[in-house]
Amino acid sequence: MNTVMTYHRPVLLKESLEALQIKADGTYLDLTFGGGGHAMAILEYLKEGKLYAFDQDEDAAENAARITSKSFKFIKNNFRYADKFLKLHGVAKVDGILADLGVSSHQIDTPERGFSTRFEGELDMRMNKEAVLSAKKVVNKYSEEDLHKILGMYGEVKNAKTLATAIVRARATAPIKTNEDLKKILDTYAPRSREYKYYAQVFQALRIEVNSELEVLKEMLERCTNILNPGGRFVVISYHSLEDRLVKNFFAKGKFYGEVEKDVYGNELKPLKSVSRKPIVASELEILENNRARSAKLRIAEKI
C-alpha cells in the first residue's frame, strides 16, 4: 500500500467506499485504476467477490502488476470500452462502479508527461502514451478557429480568441514544443495575479482535447449504466465543472442535456436515481493533507 500511496493519494477514499456499499461477494469495477489506492481499499472488503480495474496508462499497468489478490483483474484499456472487455471475461453485470476522473499525482508530477504547469517538459498530456494526438500537435497544427473553440469550451478562457491568434502567430516563428514555450505566450494575456489559474485553464483545455475526455466520459456513463445491477451504485469523482455537469445531469435525468423524458403516464424514463442532490466534497483536513482534493466532487447514483 505504501508504494500505491506514494504514486497517488486517493481522493475521498472513505466516502467512495461508503457510497459503493460493497458486498463481500459482489462484483465491482474501478474504471480509473491509476495508483490503485481506491482499488486496494475495495479489495479489503471482498471475499468471494471480484474487482475489475481499467486504465490505459502503462505506469498504472505496472502498478497493477504488484497486486496479487485472486479477487483482482486489471485490464489495460480505455474505460469507454469497459462493457465490451468485461464480456470477454464472462462478466455481464456488476454491483458497483467507481470512476475517479482526475489526473493521477504521478502523472502530474512526471515532467515528461507534460500535464503540469509547474514543470518544464514537452507538451504531451496523453493519458495513453501510445495515442497519436498530443498537446504539442494541438497547439502547432490546429487552426486558429479550432484553438479558439477548445480554449473557450474546455478551458472557459475568457480571451480565447485573442489567445488563439497569439498562439498561431508565435508558432509561425518557432514551434511551441514545451510547457515553458507555451507559458511564455500565456504570460502576455494572463490576468495579473491570476496567472496560475489562467495556465491551469489553458492546460485543462488542451488535456481534454488530447484525450477526448468529455466524449469518452459520456460514452462511459451510458454504456456502464447498462451493466450495473438493479440497486447497484455508480460513484464518480470529478474535478471541474464540465465533467461534473455531465455526471450530475446523467445521474438525475438519464441524459446530458435538456429535461428528463417521461412516458404517457408521466413516469420518468431514466436508468438511475441520484442518491443525493448535492455532491460530496472533501473535508478541510483532507484538503490540508492533499491539495488535489479541493476541487473534487463525488456524486452517487443507484440503478433503478
C-alpha positions as CSV (number, residue, x, y, z in Angstrom):
1,M,0.0,0.0,0.0
2,N,2.9,2.4,0.7
3,T,4.0,2.2,-3.0
4,V,0.5,3.0,-4.1
5,M,0.1,5.9,-1.8
6,T,3.4,7.5,-2.9
7,Y,2.3,7.1,-6.5
8,H,-1.1,8.6,-5.9
9,R,-3.1,9.5,-2.8
10,P,-6.7,8.5,-3.4
11,V,-9.2,11.4,-3.1
12,L,-12.4,11.0,-1.0
13,L,-11.4,7.4,-0.2
14,K,-13.7,6.8,2.8
15,E,-16.6,8.5,1.1
16,S,-16.1,6.4,-2.1
17,L,-16.2,3.1,-0.1
18,E,-19.3,4.1,1.8
19,A,-21.0,5.2,-1.4
20,L,-20.4,1.8,-3.1
21,Q,-22.0,-0.2,-0.3
22,I,-19.6,-3.0,-1.0
23,K,-20.7,-6.6,-0.6
24,A,-18.1,-9.3,0.2
25,D,-19.3,-11.5,-2.7
26,G,-20.1,-8.6,-5.1
27,T,-18.5,-7.7,-8.5
28,Y,-17.0,-4.2,-8.8
29,L,-15.5,-2.0,-11.4
30,D,-12.7,0.5,-10.8
31,L,-12.7,2.4,-14.1
32,T,-9.6,4.6,-13.3
33,F,-7.0,2.4,-11.5
34,G,-4.2,5.0,-11.5
35,G,-2.0,4.3,-8.5
36,G,-4.5,1.7,-7.1
37,G,-5.5,3.5,-3.9
38,H,-9.2,3.0,-4.3
39,A,-8.8,-0.5,-5.8
40,M,-6.6,-1.7,-2.9
41,A,-9.2,-0.4,-0.4
42,I,-12.1,-2.1,-2.2
43,L,-10.2,-5.4,-2.2
44,E,-10.1,-5.3,1.6
45,Y,-13.9,-5.7,1.6
46,L,-14.0,-8.6,-0.8
47,K,-14.0,-12.3,0.0
48,E,-15.7,-14.3,-2.8
49,G,-16.2,-11.0,-4.8
50,K,-14.2,-9.7,-7.7
51,L,-12.8,-6.3,-8.7
52,Y,-12.0,-5.4,-12.3
53,A,-9.9,-2.4,-12.9
54,F,-9.2,-0.4,-16.0
55,D,-6.5,2.1,-17.0
56,Q,-4.8,2.9,-20.4
57,D,-1.6,4.2,-18.8
58,E,1.4,2.0,-18.9
59,D,2.6,3.2,-15.5
60,A,-0.7,2.2,-14.0
61,A,-0.4,-1.2,-15.5
62,E,3.0,-1.6,-13.8
63,N,1.4,-0.6,-10.5
64,A,-1.4,-3.1,-11.0
65,A,1.1,-5.9,-11.6
66,R,2.1,-5.6,-7.9
67,I,-1.4,-6.7,-6.7
68,T,-1.5,-10.4,-6.2
69,S,-5.1,-10.8,-4.9
70,K,-7.1,-13.5,-6.6
71,S,-10.1,-11.1,-6.4
72,F,-8.3,-8.6,-8.7
73,K,-8.2,-8.4,-12.5
74,F,-6.5,-5.5,-14.3
75,I,-7.5,-4.6,-17.9
76,K,-5.2,-2.2,-19.8
77,N,-7.6,-0.2,-21.9
78,N,-9.8,2.9,-22.0
79,F,-12.8,2.8,-19.7
80,R,-15.1,3.7,-22.6
81,Y,-14.9,0.1,-23.7
82,A,-15.3,-1.4,-20.2
83,D,-18.6,-3.3,-21.0
84,K,-17.0,-5.0,-24.1
85,F,-13.9,-6.1,-22.2
86,L,-15.9,-7.4,-19.2
87,K,-17.9,-9.6,-21.6
88,L,-14.6,-11.1,-22.8
89,H,-14.0,-12.1,-19.1
90,G,-17.5,-13.5,-18.8
91,V,-18.9,-10.6,-16.8
92,A,-22.3,-9.3,-17.8
93,K,-23.3,-7.3,-14.7
94,V,-21.6,-5.6,-11.8
95,D,-22.7,-4.4,-8.4
96,G,-20.8,-1.2,-8.2
97,I,-18.7,1.2,-10.3
98,L,-16.2,3.8,-9.3
99,A,-14.6,6.4,-11.6
100,D,-12.1,9.0,-10.3
101,L,-11.7,11.3,-13.3
102,G,-8.7,13.2,-12.1
103,V,-5.2,13.0,-13.4
104,S,-3.1,11.0,-11.0
105,S,-0.5,12.6,-8.8
106,H,2.2,10.5,-10.5
107,Q,1.2,11.8,-14.0
108,I,1.1,15.4,-12.8
109,D,4.5,15.1,-11.1
110,T,6.2,13.4,-14.0
111,P,7.6,16.4,-16.1
112,E,7.9,14.5,-19.4
113,R,4.2,13.7,-19.3
114,G,3.5,17.5,-19.8
115,F,0.4,17.7,-17.6
116,S,1.7,20.2,-15.0
117,T,2.2,23.9,-15.3
118,R,4.8,23.6,-12.6
119,F,7.4,21.6,-14.5
120,E,9.3,22.1,-17.7
121,G,8.7,19.3,-20.2
122,E,7.5,18.5,-23.7
123,L,3.8,19.4,-24.3
124,D,2.3,15.9,-24.3
125,M,-0.7,15.4,-21.9
126,R,-1.6,11.9,-23.4
127,M,-3.2,9.6,-20.9
128,N,-2.3,6.8,-23.3
129,K,1.3,7.2,-24.3
130,E,0.6,5.3,-27.5
131,A,-2.0,7.8,-28.7
132,V,-1.2,9.9,-31.8
133,L,-2.6,13.2,-30.7
134,S,-0.5,15.3,-28.2
135,A,-0.8,18.8,-26.8
136,K,2.2,19.8,-28.9
137,K,0.3,18.8,-32.1
138,V,-2.8,20.7,-31.0
139,V,-1.0,24.0,-30.4
140,N,1.1,23.7,-33.5
141,K,-1.3,22.1,-36.0
142,Y,-4.8,23.2,-35.1
143,S,-6.4,26.1,-37.0
144,E,-6.9,29.4,-35.2
145,E,-10.7,28.7,-35.2
146,D,-10.3,25.3,-33.6
147,L,-7.9,26.6,-31.0
148,H,-10.4,29.4,-30.2
149,K,-13.2,26.8,-29.8
150,I,-11.4,24.4,-27.4
151,L,-9.9,27.2,-25.3
152,G,-13.3,28.7,-24.8
153,M,-15.3,25.5,-24.4
154,Y,-12.9,23.3,-22.5
155,G,-10.9,25.9,-20.6
156,E,-13.5,28.6,-20.3
157,V,-10.8,31.1,-21.2
158,K,-12.4,34.5,-21.5
159,N,-10.0,35.9,-24.1
160,A,-9.8,32.6,-26.0
161,K,-10.0,34.2,-29.4
162,T,-7.1,36.6,-28.7
163,L,-5.0,33.8,-27.2
164,A,-5.7,31.6,-30.2
165,T,-4.5,34.3,-32.5
166,A,-1.3,34.8,-30.4
167,I,-0.5,31.0,-30.5
168,V,-0.9,30.9,-34.3
169,R,1.3,34.0,-34.6
170,A,4.0,32.6,-32.2
171,R,4.2,29.2,-33.9
172,A,4.8,30.8,-37.3
173,T,8.2,32.0,-35.9
174,A,9.1,28.8,-34.0
175,P,7.3,25.6,-33.0
176,I,5.8,25.5,-29.5
177,K,7.4,22.4,-28.0
178,T,7.4,22.7,-24.3
179,N,5.3,23.8,-21.3
180,E,7.6,26.8,-20.9
181,D,7.3,27.8,-24.6
182,L,3.5,27.9,-24.2
183,K,3.6,29.7,-20.8
184,K,5.8,32.5,-22.3
185,I,2.9,33.2,-24.7
186,L,0.3,32.9,-22.0
187,D,2.1,35.4,-19.8
188,T,1.2,38.3,-22.0
189,Y,-2.6,37.5,-21.8
190,A,-3.0,36.2,-18.3
191,P,-4.8,38.4,-15.8
192,R,-2.3,39.9,-13.3
193,S,-2.1,37.9,-10.0
194,R,-4.1,35.1,-11.6
195,E,-1.5,33.7,-13.9
196,Y,-1.5,30.2,-12.4
197,K,-5.3,29.9,-12.8
198,Y,-5.0,31.0,-16.4
199,Y,-2.3,28.5,-17.0
200,A,-4.5,25.8,-15.5
201,Q,-7.5,26.7,-17.7
202,V,-5.4,26.5,-20.9
203,F,-3.7,23.3,-19.9
204,Q,-7.1,21.8,-18.9
205,A,-8.5,22.7,-22.4
206,L,-5.6,21.0,-24.1
207,R,-5.7,17.9,-22.0
208,I,-9.5,17.5,-22.6
209,E,-9.0,17.8,-26.3
210,V,-6.0,15.5,-26.5
211,N,-7.8,12.7,-24.6
212,S,-11.4,13.4,-25.9
213,E,-12.3,13.4,-22.2
214,L,-15.8,14.7,-22.3
215,E,-16.9,12.4,-25.2
216,V,-15.3,9.5,-23.5
217,L,-17.0,10.3,-20.2
218,K,-20.4,10.5,-21.9
219,E,-19.9,7.2,-23.6
220,M,-18.7,5.5,-20.4
221,L,-21.7,6.7,-18.4
222,E,-24.2,5.4,-20.9
223,R,-22.5,2.1,-21.5
224,C,-21.5,1.3,-18.0
225,T,-25.0,2.1,-16.7
226,N,-26.2,-0.9,-18.8
227,I,-24.0,-3.4,-16.9
228,L,-25.0,-2.2,-13.4
229,N,-27.3,-4.5,-11.5
230,P,-30.5,-3.1,-10.1
231,G,-29.7,-1.4,-6.8
232,G,-26.0,-1.2,-7.8
233,R,-24.1,2.1,-7.1
234,F,-22.4,4.3,-9.7
235,V,-19.8,6.6,-8.0
236,V,-18.0,9.3,-9.9
237,I,-15.4,11.8,-8.7
238,S,-15.0,14.8,-11.0
239,Y,-12.6,17.8,-10.7
240,H,-14.0,20.6,-12.9
241,S,-17.5,21.9,-13.8
242,L,-17.6,20.5,-17.3
243,E,-17.3,16.9,-16.1
244,D,-19.4,17.5,-13.0
245,R,-22.3,18.9,-15.1
246,L,-22.4,15.9,-17.4
247,V,-22.4,13.5,-14.4
248,K,-25.0,15.4,-12.5
249,N,-27.4,15.6,-15.5
250,F,-27.0,12.0,-16.4
251,F,-27.5,10.7,-12.9
252,A,-30.6,12.9,-12.4
253,K,-32.2,12.8,-15.9
254,G,-30.6,9.9,-17.8
255,K,-29.4,12.4,-20.4
256,F,-26.7,15.1,-20.6
257,Y,-28.8,18.0,-21.9
258,G,-32.5,19.0,-21.5
259,E,-35.2,17.7,-19.3
260,V,-35.9,14.1,-18.2
261,E,-38.1,12.2,-20.6
262,K,-41.4,10.8,-19.4
263,D,-43.9,8.1,-20.7
264,V,-47.5,8.8,-21.5
265,Y,-48.4,8.4,-17.8
266,G,-45.9,10.9,-16.6
267,N,-43.4,8.4,-15.3
268,E,-39.8,9.5,-15.6
269,L,-37.7,7.4,-18.1
270,K,-34.2,7.2,-16.7
271,P,-31.9,4.3,-15.6
272,L,-30.5,5.8,-12.4
273,K,-31.6,7.9,-9.5
274,S,-29.3,10.3,-7.7
275,V,-28.7,9.3,-4.1
276,S,-28.2,12.9,-3.0
277,R,-28.8,16.2,-4.8
278,K,-25.6,17.9,-3.7
279,P,-22.1,16.4,-4.4
280,I,-19.9,15.2,-1.5
281,V,-16.7,17.3,-1.1
282,A,-13.5,16.7,0.8
283,S,-13.1,17.7,4.4
284,E,-10.9,20.6,5.4
285,L,-8.5,18.1,6.9
286,E,-8.2,16.1,3.6
287,I,-7.6,19.2,1.6
288,L,-4.8,20.2,4.0
289,E,-3.2,16.8,3.6
290,N,-3.9,16.5,-0.2
291,N,-4.4,19.8,-2.1
292,R,-5.8,17.9,-5.1
293,A,-8.9,17.2,-3.2
294,R,-10.0,20.8,-3.0
295,S,-11.9,20.7,-6.3
296,A,-13.2,17.1,-6.1
297,K,-16.9,16.4,-6.2
298,L,-18.3,13.0,-5.6
299,R,-21.7,12.0,-6.9
300,I,-23.6,8.8,-6.3
301,A,-26.4,7.2,-8.3
302,E,-28.3,4.0,-7.9
303,K,-29.6,1.7,-10.7
304,I,-33.4,1.7,-10.8
